[in-house]
Amino acid sequence: MFTPSFFVAFVIVCLFAALIFSRIRASVLFSTVVLIFYFLGYIDQERMLSFGVNNAVITLLLLIVSSLALEQTRLLIWVSKLVFQPVFSRTLFRLGLLTSVSSAFLNNTAVVASLMSGLTRSQDYSPSRLLMPLSFFAILGGTLTLIGTSTNLVVNGLLIEQGYQSLKFFDFLPVGIAILLVAGVVVYFCAYSLPDKCVKSNQRGDYFLDAEVSYDSPLVGKTIQGNGLRALDGLFLVDIVRDNQLISPVHPQTIIKGNDKLVFCGEVQHISQLEQFKGLSLFANSNGLLVSNLIEVIVSTESSIIGRTLKDTQFRSRFDAAVVAISRNGSKISGKLGEQVIYAGDKLVLAVGPDFEKHRNIDRNFFIISGLKVKGRLQTWQETVTIGGFVSVVAAAATGAMSLFSGLLIYLAVMVLSKVLTGANIRRRFPFEIWLMIASALCIADVFTSSGLARLIADVVMDIAGSSGPWFALAVMFILTMITTEIVTNNAAAALALPIALSVAEAYQVSYLPFVMAVAYGASASFVSPFGYQTNLMVMNAGDYRVVDFMKTGWKVSVTYAFVVIAVTPLVFPF
């Protein structure tokens, strides 16, 4: 029989399939599902809109915007300087300690982005042995407090919506410390077995760039070898695109023809060599930008250019920049640069124009790795107010003197009045995609419960657990959530798993808290896949990792993490 729960299950299965196999942004997919449920009467207008202004959702947005002020201080720069030590073991230890503590109170994406810049430039240690631990320690640190990760805030918001008591600021700390100590040790020792790609990472030899030969170029009619294209320092000619046909590999005696696209692989810093060849035009130059002011970026998972070619995106007019070179996790890229389809995590070298930094969409589309002009520093009193104010808000929320929501509202008002933040800053960096995604996930979770589907799945979990009791059911819930977060986003995993967990707790007639915490910790356990968590995607390209590198290291961390959560959570939060 075609029941509401059956239909909701069908739609959610389709959602999962689209998240896995399509390149449509997650926020678009989730909001589409919400609209389907709304027009079919599964959720009413008032209920749907209420999730958009949910206390936890707004608190999360305020927290993200507040972190913009902290990013302008020297706090993270100071933390970065404390990391490097003469001995690798001490450097790794400090990296883990400082990253996890910082991520417990600050936006972990900002923490990773700030520390990643220094690690990639390290001349003493291979970045590939430090960047994956950096991401993992940031994830572990996020489990320590209510504001350590957006997942915890989403879970808390769902609890309040369901009529349960709000979680306290440090409720996550006891289990979080156990996770950090045990899983952190595993991350520490796994770092020694990570691939050493120091030379390749420093030389950036995985970039691909192209140049077009004009019809009147002196290169036309001569061989590759005769033109000296085999004797370039740091650049290697790998392909020729001629009349939409790919010539690969390129023989030294291949004759150059007019309108040929020459595809080079190598070190971007040697690109000036190509300017010595008359009639050879780089892709960036053809877009009206000279290759002089270069910056390096990673394409964000929320970027609007994903799944489209550089030409289709009108890259030049949209960002006042042109792509000089592209890198895709060490994979070979063939064909014209302008016809390459962009994927999340692609690393690009951009030649930027004077208005690049003024565009509002830069931060939503890219993570800046290096090359941007240094921003103007805050005055001493502004830094004192920014850091001191945030510490005060956290302390007030932790002691219960003031709600986090109220404290962040006051903090943002002070930041605007002290000119640390401006309206333009906030508009440019406002996390609209995150807001849409989480609000939609909360709506879906509500339908998940009201349709009876959560209860049906809870019954399945209880059947699996059998007579083993709530402890085994908790383990099943944690593993389901952990698997889900590797497939979809951590917030979506938490929103979908929590109604089931609450139903399981109700069925066993035990405390809901251990099940709630298992879902929260499970939704943060993204170590096996580089695509399950944003910081993993950031370090994947910067560290030249492959997916298999994450799998080899991540499973050890995941197993350890799971063991600690399943063993310790019921001890801290009894059934």
Secondary structure, 3 states (H helix, E strand, C coil): CCCHHHHHHHHHHHHHHHHHHCCCCHHHHHHHHHHHHHHCCCCCHHHHHHHHCCHHHHHHHHHHHHHHHHHCCCHHHHHHHHHCCCCHHHHHHHHHHHHHHHHCCCCHHHHHHHHHHHHHCCCCCCHHHCHHHHHHHHHHHCCCCCCCCHHHHHHHHHHHHCCCCCCCCCCCHHHHHHHHHHHHHHHHHHHHHCCCCHHHHHHCCCEEEEEEECCCCCCCCCECCCCCCCCCCCEEEEEEEECCEEECCCCCCCECCCCCEEEEEECHHHHHHHHHCCCEEEHHHHCCCCCCCEEEEEECCCCCCCCCECCCCCHHHHHCEEEEEEEECCECCCCCHHHCECCCCCEEEEEECCCHHHCCCHHHHEEEEECCCCCCCCCHHHHHHHHHHHHHHHHHHHHCCCCHHHHHHHHHHHHHHCCCCCHHHHHHHCCHHHHHHHHHHHHHHHHHHHCCHHHHHHHHHHHHHHHHCHHHHHHHHHHHHHHHHHHCCHHHHHHHHHHHHHHHHHHHCCCCHHHHHHHHHHHCCCCCCCCCCHHHHHHHHHCCCCHHHHHHHHHHHHHHHHHHHHHHHHHHCCC
